[in-house]
């Protein structure tokens, strides 16, 4: 009888395990990258709404009227939720519809930011 060389995979019965491991690793990596991208999108949107809230508060304080805050909000495609005065300080709340996978994961319908300015 001839000599036969046995491979390590034949001896262990582990043929194809590297493919399964690589597929699981790539799936996990895809999930992590997707979640990171979704949270980055959420963070950027939240920052943009906060910046608009700051701009609207400064505009209202400078003009002395909430109408300036509303115009600033509308110019940036967001909605003025609330504008109130306390002495010479104005507090402005801005809202924007939340979009993207992070918003769905967090169950958020709107992103709201608040800012205060005075003169």
C-alpha distance (Angstrom), angle and dihedral (degrees) to the residues before:
residue distance angle dihedral
X1 . . .
X2 3.74 . .
X3 3.71 126.8 .
X4 3.76 113.0 -105.1
X5 3.79 124.5 -159.7
X6 3.77 113.3 -137.3
X7 3.78 117.7 -149.7
X8 3.77 121.0 -136.8
X9 3.82 90.7 -115.8
X10 3.78 91.9 54.9
X11 3.76 91.9 50.3
X12 3.81 94.3 49.2
X13 3.80 98.8 35.8
X14 3.82 91.3 -131.4
X15 3.77 101.5 126.9
X16 3.81 112.0 153.1
X17 3.81 97.4 11.9
X18 3.82 91.2 119.7
X19 3.80 90.5 58.7
X20 3.79 92.2 50.6
X21 3.80 91.1 47.0
X22 3.83 92.0 48.6
X23 3.81 91.2 49.1
X24 3.81 91.8 50.1
X25 3.80 90.9 47.3
X26 3.82 92.5 49.9
X27 3.80 91.5 46.9
X28 3.80 91.4 52.0
X29 3.78 91.5 46.2
X30 3.81 91.0 50.5
X31 3.81 91.4 51.6
X32 3.81 92.3 49.7
X33 3.81 93.1 47.7
X34 3.81 91.6 47.0
X35 3.80 92.9 49.7
X36 3.80 91.0 47.2
X37 3.80 91.7 50.6
X38 3.82 91.4 48.2
X39 3.79 92.6 50.7
X40 3.82 90.8 46.5
X41 3.81 89.2 53.0
X42 3.82 90.1 50.0
X43 3.80 91.8 48.4
X44 3.80 93.1 49.9
X45 3.82 92.0 48.5
X46 3.81 90.6 48.6
X47 3.81 91.0 50.5
X48 3.80 92.2 49.2
X49 3.81 91.9 51.6
X50 3.81 90.3 48.4
X51 3.80 90.7 51.9
X52 3.81 91.1 51.1
X53 3.81 89.3 49.5
X54 3.81 89.3 54.1
X55 3.80 91.5 48.6
X56 3.80 92.4 48.1
X57 3.80 92.5 49.1
X58 3.80 92.0 50.5
X59 3.81 91.1 46.9
X60 3.81 91.7 50.6
X61 3.80 92.4 46.8
X62 3.80 92.0 48.0
X63 3.81 94.9 47.3
X64 3.78 94.6 36.3
X65 3.80 92.0 -130.4
X66 3.78 139.0 90.7
X67 3.79 89.4 -133.1
X68 3.80 88.6 76.3
X69 3.80 89.9 54.5
X70 3.79 90.8 50.3
X71 3.81 92.2 49.9
X72 3.80 90.5 49.4
X73 3.80 91.4 49.6
X74 3.79 92.8 48.2
X75 3.81 90.9 48.5
X76 3.81 87.7 59.3
X77 3.83 95.0 44.6
X78 3.80 95.6 -110.4
X79 3.78 131.6 112.8
X80 3.78 129.1 -113.1
X81 3.81 104.6 -126.2
X82 3.79 99.4 179.0
X83 3.77 139.4 -4.5
X84 3.79 121.6 -175.3
X85 3.76 136.5 168.0
X86 3.78 127.7 -141.6
X87 3.75 109.5 -179.9
X88 3.79 106.7 -53.2
X89 3.81 93.9 -21.0
X90 3.79 123.5 93.8
X91 3.80 123.6 -158.6
X92 3.78 117.2 -157.7
X93 3.82 129.5 -169.9
X94 3.78 118.4 -162.3
X95 3.81 126.6 -167.6
X96 3.77 132.1 -164.2
X97 3.81 129.9 178.2
X98 3.79 111.2 -99.6
X99 3.79 114.1 -128.0
X100 3.77 135.4 177.5
X101 3.78 137.3 50.2
X102 3.81 94.8 -64.6
X103 3.79 90.6 57.7
X104 3.80 89.9 51.9
X105 3.82 91.4 47.8
X106 3.80 91.7 49.1
X107 3.80 93.6 42.0
X108 3.80 91.4 -126.8
X109 3.79 120.3 152.6
X110 3.78 97.3 179.7
X111 3.77 138.4 21.7
X112 3.80 111.0 -135.9
X113 3.78 126.2 -168.7
X114 3.78 129.7 -179.7
X115 3.79 129.8 -156.0
X116 3.79 137.3 175.1
X117 3.79 131.3 -151.8
X118 3.75 136.0 167.7
X119 3.76 143.5 -175.8
